[in-house]
Amino acid sequence: MRKPLIAGNWKMFKTTAEAKDFAAEFKKIYVSSDIQVAVCAPFTQLEALKEAFQDTDIQVGAQNLHFAEEGAFTGEISAAMLKEIGVDCCIIGHSERRQLFGETDEMVNKKLHQAFASGIRPILCVGESLEQRDGGQAFDLVRSQMKAGMQGLHADQAAALIVAYEPVWAIGTGRTAEPEQADEMCGFIRQVVEDLYGEEAADKVLILYGGSVKPSNASELLNMGDIDGALVGGASLVPEDFIQIVNF
Ligand SMILES: O=C(CO)COP(=O)(O)O
């Protein structure tokens, strides 16, 4: 049985003081349940959040890591550095990183391997642009991102993977995918995992939807059969909004 996951992606928002305020507020309204909850914050807020959430089951995630174990990579952060402070999971290959920072499928693949090697659960982001959706290429594109991103992973790693389907046209635009549309792609992603790794891995892999998830649309999206959770941007910054999504 897959345990749903609601993960917040704070992107480049909140100072440490603001992150501590969020944690204090969120803890007052959060009740542990069989829904997993994670907050993926900027690097400099991770340690404070781990400390603030230490008496809860709320997970803390990063938004990126470098694919090398260590080395001369000025400005980068390694998986071991994240692991040392207790980081549980890490977003990998977010569309903003692919578009704005030149991340390729090959880099995404190396980052997945590094995350697994360090005991950090990766959240692999895939999703098409509006041009690709309108051009009828969405499914081919997502299949190729999945195949290239997962290259060389073992079946047990595939089963432990979290995939986030985030159509680029729905991120930060207020334009959410229709629940059926999102579920169709999440089902397709599960099929790709089954084709590559078999039924057991496909049954276990968690597949999230991301893109303008809000309190008002969370339950219809999250009640679809192949959507196992959400990766939430803007609405994860406000405790009262995020809790409503967690409690969908
Ligand atoms: O990119 C996203 C989460 O990773 C989605 O962002 P929004 O929820 O702000 O659209």
Ligand as a Chemical Component Dictionary entry (heavy atoms), coordinates in Angstrom:
data_LIG
# 
_chem_comp.id                   LIG 
_chem_comp.type                 NON-POLYMER 
_chem_comp.pdbx_formal_charge   0 
_chem_comp.three_letter_code    LIG 
# 
loop_
_chem_comp_atom.comp_id 
_chem_comp_atom.atom_id 
_chem_comp_atom.alt_atom_id 
_chem_comp_atom.type_symbol 
_chem_comp_atom.charge 
_chem_comp_atom.model_Cartn_x 
_chem_comp_atom.model_Cartn_y 
_chem_comp_atom.model_Cartn_z 
_chem_comp_atom.pdbx_ordinal 
LIG O1 O1 O 0 6.929 23.768 -9.006 1  
LIG C1 C1 C 0 6.086 23.429 -8.213 2  
LIG C2 C2 C 0 6.421 22.517 -7.103 3  
LIG O2 O2 O 0 7.677 21.951 -7.295 4  
LIG C3 C3 C 0 4.697 23.923 -8.288 5  
LIG O3 O3 O 0 4.666 25.246 -7.920 6  
LIG P1 P1 P 0 3.242 25.970 -7.666 7  
LIG O4 O4 O 0 2.486 25.063 -6.718 8  
LIG O5 O5 O 0 3.593 27.289 -7.073 9  
LIG O6 O6 O 0 2.573 26.031 -9.010 10 
# 
loop_
_chem_comp_bond.comp_id 
_chem_comp_bond.atom_id_1 
_chem_comp_bond.atom_id_2 
_chem_comp_bond.value_order 
_chem_comp_bond.pdbx_ordinal 
LIG O1 C1 DOUB 1 
LIG C1 C2 SING 2 
LIG C1 C3 SING 3 
LIG C2 O2 SING 4 
LIG C3 O3 SING 5 
LIG O3 P1 SING 6 
LIG P1 O4 DOUB 7 
LIG P1 O5 SING 8 
LIG P1 O6 SING 9 
# 
